Amino acid sequence: MNRLIRGAGLIFCTCALAACSDSSGTGTGRLSVRLTDAPFPFSQVASVDVYVVRVDAKQASTTDEEAADENNQDGWTTIATPNASINLLDLGSGKTMNLGETTLPTGNYQSFRLILDTDQSSITLKDGSKPPIFFPSAAHSGIKVNLDEPIQLTEDGSVMTLDFDIGRSFVMRGNNPANGFNFKPVIHAVAQDITGAVTGSVHANSATGVAVPNATVEVLTAGSLIGDADPTHVVRSASTDANGNFRIAFLLPGTYVLRATPPSASGFKPALLAGGLTITEGAETTNQVIVVAP
């Protein structure tokens, strides 16, 4: 794996620093940043275009407010400058795109932020219209990235993946997407080489029943219940494709609850994966079938 800072696409995943044993900060290492996306869960959207100006890293911890001030460079180092519009919907099912790379001092990195140009970011519906997006601030916007765990960079380098959760970051105002969206960014980052993935499908009434497209699939913390509405319990989210299939990547090893919520118009109720979900480092857990019923 080359030692670039790379950015990845849909849902918006950003790359993180290498997780290794050396955190002394005595040398340098190459940091790769990649971006990925958790599929957008509504069928009325044609594209979600986010203009990424740059990605910054900082060894010290920081607050949301400090990250938002893009002009405050105290302790921040720019690690990627894509200056490009990215359609997050192109990056579903664990796909990534390179954002850039740089060489940084080795050690622990606890903060990353994404600088967006909100004036050049937009959502396009399938009818061609562009509903308004209500961003928290005008012009460029600094967004703090949530780390699954601190990133350690060593001389061997590594790849960090940023996961931009579209469905949770763009909240529809009312029941009509034409009313616009509130931007409440949910972006996670993880060192790619220590993660695993899950693939599967959602079916109606039985494991061999008709496939359920456009269902929201969520990885929840262990112990979560089917009706759990606490957003802090959502680890990652995605949606099923036209064939009812899904893939969620960049998950840390551990045990989770997997929930499928079909579109309300389908008449089916949410359901959990029987037996729960176990993720293993470097492996893909396959053929996980969630059965939903009326």
Residue pairs with C-beta under 8 A, 6 or more apart in sequence:
1 32
1 158
1 159
1 193
2 30
2 32
2 101
3 29
3 30
3 31
3 32
3 101
3 156
3 157
3 158
4 30
4 31
4 32
4 33
4 98
4 100
4 101
4 159
5 15
5 30
5 31
5 32
5 33
5 55
5 79
5 80
5 99
5 100
5 101
5 102
5 160
6 15
6 32
6 33
6 34
6 35
6 80
6 96
6 97
6 98
6 99
6 100
6 101
6 159
7 14
7 15
7 33
7 34
7 35
7 52
7 55
7 80
7 82
7 86
7 97
7 98
7 99
7 100
7 162
8 14
8 15
8 34
8 35
8 36
8 37
8 91
8 95
8 96
8 97
8 98
8 99
8 161
8 162
9 35
9 36
9 37
9 86
9 87
9 88
9 90
9 91
9 95
9 96
9 97
10 35
10 36
10 37
10 38
10 39
10 40
10 87
10 88
10 89
10 90
10 91
10 92
10 95
10 164
10 166
11 36
11 37
11 38
11 39
11 40
11 88
11 91
11 92
11 163
11 164
11 165
11 166
11 167
11 238
12 35
12 36
12 37
12 50
12 86
12 88
12 91
12 114
12 162
12 163
12 164
12 165
12 166
12 169
12 187
13 34
13 35
13 36
13 37
13 38
13 91
13 96
13 161
13 162
13 163
13 164
13 187
13 188
13 189
13 250
14 33
14 34
14 35
14 55
14 99
14 112
14 114
14 145
14 160
14 161
14 162
14 163
14 164
14 187
14 189
15 31
15 32
15 33
15 34
15 35
15 96
15 99
15 159
15 160
15 161
15 162
15 189
15 192
16 33
16 109
16 112
16 147
16 151
16 158
16 159
16 160
16 161
16 162
16 189
16 190
16 191
16 192
17 29
17 31
17 57
17 104
17 109
17 151
17 152
17 153
17 158
17 160
17 191
18 29
18 31
18 151
18 152
18 153
18 154
18 156
18 157
18 158
18 159
18 160
18 191
18 193
19 149
19 151
19 152
19 158
19 191
19 193
19 194
20 152
20 153
20 154
20 156
20 158
21 152
21 154
22 106
22 152
22 154
22 155
23 106
23 107
23 108
23 152
23 154
24 106
24 107
25 59
25 105
25 106
25 107
25 108
26 106
27 105
27 106
27 154
27 155
28 103
28 104
28 105
28 106
28 155
29 103
29 104
29 106
29 153
29 154
29 155
29 156
29 157
29 158
30 101
30 102
30 103
30 157
31 57
31 79
31 101
31 102
31 103
31 104
31 153
31 157
31 158
31 160
32 98
32 101
32 157
32 158
32 159
32 160
33 55
33 79
33 80
33 98
33 99
33 100
33 101
33 159
33 160
33 162
34 96
34 97
34 98
34 99
34 159
34 160
34 161
34 162
34 192
35 52
35 86
35 91
35 96
35 97
35 99
35 161
35 162
35 164
36 91
36 94
36 95
36 96
36 161
36 162
36 163
36 164
36 249
36 250
37 88
37 89
37 90
37 91
37 92
37 95
37 163
37 164
37 166
38 92
38 163
38 164
38 165
38 166
38 167
38 236
38 237
38 238
38 248
39 89
39 92
39 93
39 166
39 167
39 238
39 239
39 241
39 246
40 48
40 88
40 89
40 92
40 166
40 167
40 170
40 239
41 166
41 167
41 214
41 216
41 237
41 239
42 167
42 172
42 177
42 214
43 126
43 214
43 263
44 125
44 126
44 177
45 89
45 123
45 124
45 125
45 126
45 177
46 89
46 124
46 125
46 126
46 128
47 87
47 89
47 123
47 124
48 87
48 88
48 89
48 123
48 166
48 170
49 85
49 86
49 87
49 88
49 121
49 122
49 123
49 124
50 85
50 86
50 88
50 116
50 121
50 164
51 84
51 85
51 86
51 116
51 117
51 118
51 119
51 120
51 121
52 82
52 83
52 84
52 85
52 86
52 99
52 114
52 115
52 116
53 81
53 82
53 83
53 115
53 116
53 117
53 140
54 78
54 80
54 81
54 82
54 83
54 115
55 78
55 79
55 80
55 81
55 82
55 99
55 100
55 112
55 113
55 114
55 115
55 162
56 76
56 77
56 78
56 79
56 112
56 113
56 115
56 142
57 76
57 77
57 79
57 104
57 109
57 111
57 112
58 75
58 76
58 77
58 109
58 110
58 111
58 112
58 113
59 75
59 105
59 107
59 108
59 109
59 110
59 111
60 75
60 110
60 111
61 110
61 111
62 75
62 110
62 111
62 113
62 144
63 144
64 144
66 72
67 111
67 113
67 142
67 143
67 144
68 136
68 137
68 141
68 142
68 143
68 144
69 142
70 115
70 140
70 141
70 142
76 111
76 113
77 102
77 104
78 102
79 100
79 101
79 102
79 104
80 99
80 100
80 101
80 102
81 100
82 99
82 100
85 120
85 121
86 97
88 164
88 166
89 166
90 97
91 97
92 238
92 239
92 247
93 238
93 241
93 246
93 247
93 249
94 197
94 247
94 248
94 249
94 250
96 161
99 162
104 153
105 153
106 153
106 154
106 155
107 152
107 153
108 150
108 151
108 152
108 153
109 150
109 151
109 152
109 153
110 147
110 150
110 151
111 144
111 145
111 147
112 144
112 145
112 147
112 151
112 160
112 162
112 189
113 142
113 143
113 144
113 145
114 142
114 143
114 145
114 162
114 187
115 140
115 141
115 142
115 143
116 140
116 141
116 143
117 139
117 140
117 141
118 133
118 135
118 137
118 138
118 139
118 140
118 141
118 183
119 138
119 139
121 133
121 135
122 130
122 133
123 130
123 131
123 133
123 170
123 177
123 181
124 130
125 131
125 177
125 178
129 178
131 177
131 178
131 179
131 180
131 181
132 180
132 181
133 170
133 180
133 181
133 182
133 183
134 173
134 180
134 181
134 182
134 183
135 141
135 183
136 183
143 185
143 187
144 187
145 162
145 187
145 188
145 189
146 186
146 187
146 188
146 189
147 188
147 189
147 190
148 188
148 189
148 190
148 252
149 190
149 252
151 158
151 160
151 189
151 191
158 191
158 192
158 193
159 191
159 192
159 193
160 189
160 190
160 191
160 192
161 189
161 190
161 191
161 192
161 195
161 249
161 250
162 187
162 188
162 189
163 187
163 188
163 189
163 190
163 236
163 250
164 185
164 186
164 187
165 186
165 187
165 188
165 236
165 237
167 216
167 237
167 239
168 184
168 186
168 231
168 234
168 237
169 183
169 184
169 185
169 186
169 187
170 181
170 182
170 183
170 184
171 181
171 182
171 183
171 184
172 179
172 180
172 181
173 179
173 180
173 181
173 182
188 236
188 250
190 250
190 252
192 250
193 282
194 252
194 253
194 281
194 282
195 249
195 250
195 251
195 252
195 253
195 279
195 281
195 282
196 251
196 252
196 253
196 279
196 280
196 281
196 282
196 283
196 284
196 285
197 247
197 248
197 249
197 250
197 251
197 279
197 283
197 284
197 285
198 219
198 247
198 248
198 251
198 258
198 277
198 279
198 284
198 285
198 286
198 288
199 245
199 246
199 247
199 248
199 284
199 285
199 286
199 287
199 288
200 217
200 245
200 246
200 258
200 273
200 286
200 287
200 288
200 289
200 290
201 211
201 240
201 243
201 244
201 245
201 246
201 288
201 289
201 290
202 211
202 212
202 215
202 217
202 240
202 244
202 246
202 260
202 262
202 289
202 290
202 291
202 292
203 209
203 210
203 211
203 212
203 244
203 289
203 290
203 291
203 292
204 210
204 211
204 212
204 262
204 266
204 268
204 291
204 292
204 293
205 291
205 292
205 293
206 291
207 289
207 291
209 291
211 240
211 243
211 244
211 245
212 240
212 244
212 260
212 262
212 266
212 268
212 292
213 240
213 241
213 242
213 243
213 244
214 239
214 240
214 262
214 263
215 239
215 240
215 244
215 246
215 260
215 261
215 262
215 263
215 266
215 292
216 237
216 238
216 239
216 260
216 261
217 237
217 238
217 239
217 240
217 246
217 248
217 258
217 259
217 260
217 261
217 290
218 234
218 235
218 236
218 237
218 238
218 258
218 259
218 260
218 261
219 234
219 235
219 236
219 237
219 248
219 251
219 256
219 257
219 258
219 277
220 228
220 233
220 234
220 235
220 256
220 257
220 258
220 259
221 233
221 235
221 256
221 257
222 254
222 255
222 256
222 257
222 276
223 257
224 230
224 233
224 257
224 259
226 259
226 270
226 271
226 272
227 270
235 251
235 256
236 248
236 250
236 251
237 248
238 246
238 247
238 248
239 246
240 246
240 260
251 279
252 279
253 279
253 280
253 281
254 278
254 279
255 276
255 277
255 278
255 279
256 276
256 277
256 278
256 279
257 272
257 273
257 276
257 277
258 272
258 273
258 276
258 277
258 288
258 290
259 270
259 271
259 272
259 273
259 290
260 270
260 271
260 272
260 273
260 290
260 292
261 270
262 268
262 269
262 270
262 292
267 294
268 292
268 293
268 294
269 292
269 293
269 294
270 292
271 290
271 291
271 292
271 293
272 290
273 288
273 289
273 290
274 291
277 285
277 288
278 285
279 285
